[in-house]
Amino acid sequence: MTLRFFKNTVFLTSILFLLNLVSTDCLADPLNSNHSWIHTSVNQEYPALFQLYKHLHANPEIAFHEVQTSTRIGQELHDLGFQVTTPFGGYGVIGMLKNGEGPTLMLRTDLDALPIIEETGLEYASKVRILDSTGKKIGLMHACGHDIHMTCFIGTARLLVKSRDQWNGTLLMVAQPAEERGAGARAMLAKGLFKKFPLPNFAVALHNDAGMPAGQVGICPGNALAGVDSVDLTIRGVSGHGGYPSTTKDPVVLAAQTVLSLQTIVSREVPAIQPAVVTVGSIHGGTKHSIIPEEVKLQLTVRYYDDSTQKIILNGIQRISEGIARAAGVPLERKPIMNILDSTPPTYNDPALSRLASQAMAEILGQDNVLSLSPVMGGEDFGLYGRTPEKIPLCMFWLGAVSPDKFKESREQKGKSLPSLHSSIYAPAPELTIKTGVKALTAIAVKLLNTKSYKLTD
């Protein structure tokens, strides 16, 4: 009797110990081992992904010229068994993989780099130099982290191919050109992206964040990134001798007045609860001290979240510039000329899709590493994919890219800012950033490709 009691006690104690161990492991591993294959696969793939990242970083190509980049991405997808179509909409790449019946998920990356001379000092830093349209030699650099995006994109494709038993449906991998010009998404849609390939039920993308530590991600449901218009404004006058300004209509003075007056559009015309920006980023005019020029050229960026706000701003620029010219007596045939070069709509993160993406990332990374973020005034042409008649639900999330040590140092030393995106010294922390991006994107893909309903409801 005593021996039996002892044995039962030992047995129960052992069971309780094992249950406690399992419970502890479940708490320690956010995926409770259901997706432990993601962690294992990412670690296995990282050495090869790092080599890909270094190659992409060292060989940037500018918008509309992503010849070698698209070839490499296309080859990577082809080697994984995707049906590849390239070039598409410029130097875009489409990779399609069908895995039984299920939803269609579009994952998107961007390909192009920026005209910046890299100063990071990395051993794999870009040394690429090209001639621009004026014949001037310029440097190229992945200063916006598109090399990180492409690497996470390919890493996710590799994991999903290896784990076809984990999901069902169609995977549409879209590598888009010319994001920095705000033209790549439009070009791919115009070429028939949603007509010639399966229509996505959801579209997901990531963007690295220069102000967030690697290992964390962030998401903003609803309005996430602003609409962006690039505006060229030419202020014309009547040229003449700088010593006899009364015989001229000075466009330099008119341009100065216009720059100041444009600031009243946001402060006095746009409703105060609507975010908006009007920035004059460039002003050029004249050739010599004593010559009043024919014209002065301004380059503006306009940012907004609402179509009505966009209309107010653009109408205001036209009205103010023409009004100042008319008040100065500039002939009507010399009134200002306004051209809108690029126009990218706001990026709206579907709330229901964002919620699913947040859940998936929390499961793989832990809830504390998934941040809730506010909208920003940066822009992305990813938003165009959700503005077609099909109204595809979109979600773009932010991927922390700063070394945790550097992030902590910048917080402790107030006033020490981190290099921003588009900086010549911007350099993501590759290993933790890439591993986190692949884990997050893969977890989202698996969750969405296992949804019972292809229609999201909020």
Steps between C-alpha positions, in 0.01 A plus 500: 500500500777742596709397201204550265436844650865588455498385138180695427646808665818473291291448186279802569799713590668402173186585301473838671866568432462415132186711472679790660793450263271500198320807632831680553616408151175627354550832670861521389426414137232734361401241239462214752701288253220515239722718284837408648600399147510871413768572760701196392469574128593867539819407683586247231433742215665808650860445377378478139259790551782716636703431186199603291459815708864599456475449125185710472643772725823525300325506161215755518310614192289812461128510415409371153849349461478199737629259233741285701296524820185368334701226329639384835163505676337323207767231507460452874125443457550275198746282691235456772247370249295815442351574160685822421396785271755777435538775395154620597401867532858615447748267668243346731491131588197280569546160661196272536477176697178300530458265795149360483170672562504809718535879501745697289757701695713769340833582666672806359855636510664795326820491294642847443768702678567872548748746341717532811874440550531245781713599800435211740850354478359147474720245323207432267413869452384612156769645278267529201519822298285590200429803281165667555285653227714816500828310466598554864663209683297389802521219753234239570406354838226292660444779753132410544565135580349342191786249516364393841150476351617278214698274731202449734281444192725220369550357848124475545463334158760241601324419826157474340627269228657273763177489700225440245330266745437804724283698256269485200431745222692712252806706581559804278846649555516851347837674469419857400726752325514878541349539846719804568342669200150406612446342160569127528167388644312702239711345222433145621127562532490659155675192360220284640622367835145437624379381157771259389560335837269370774332787682642521853272467800760690704824691430776539759832685505758613754716811526807530717498769769807709578362600840401161641731235648553180304297216645184709516227571247224758492164537333251783452143400408311738273688798353869407525698697240413828332411574141787676324505734201822633346432843355717712267412870511662742258471868597546709186578868475653756265879496505735796488793686655540468877575872518166590340245276678216740418521386139448133598264268678736326738418124537743465792295742709179333383639157589594621849151639555347177366704275731384693805138524388477127428542435871154646563333217307546250783452752781201686356331289230528134602270403791706487817416135568636391160875427481670678210845617391620743234879512480713685246802275469684672216525852356719593205525811286740745345853486361680819610498769766380777270244313293133470594405161353211389284378242751554323832422132544356355821461134591237415763385193684134489604377253766144417604265223614175613346421556131319823582813626679707422192261707288515795743881499497547471124236764429662723760846472342360594159287787634766653727781487243279649228359764736845623605613517138187691400536744790855574383379576148649194330342461154236226482703308244780480762288366786649215709499144369416213735567135415428195716771245424411212730191439709476216751184447708500435875565145620201370694553192713181293506409480873391133492809394305722706732350323799575158351853610411558629854380171648728300272803713584425487873488121482846480344674800661315549829237764572752747646683513168193600296442872539191706421613798295357833386467617138801672341534754220737281301359352182496164321341400171396167655172680576410493129436126511204565729352781291394295198132405443573163664580672835766248608558512881854621569735489795848649522689460827821659628810293568748625760848526348717675762754311708341472848825630655504806273132558564554488876802731471300757303229497767747538786691779328225750433560701186695222329281415204507180300571510124167523320380329187651666190816584697843424352599334830185294553593135561250246643614234745473216249473175696229586751313714248493233229414216739217703656365607160495145363337363816233771501420477129493119505273487805259746337500300176428170676215654700340660194545190283312303764202734529162336451343818367671692223286804572613711793247674721583764756 
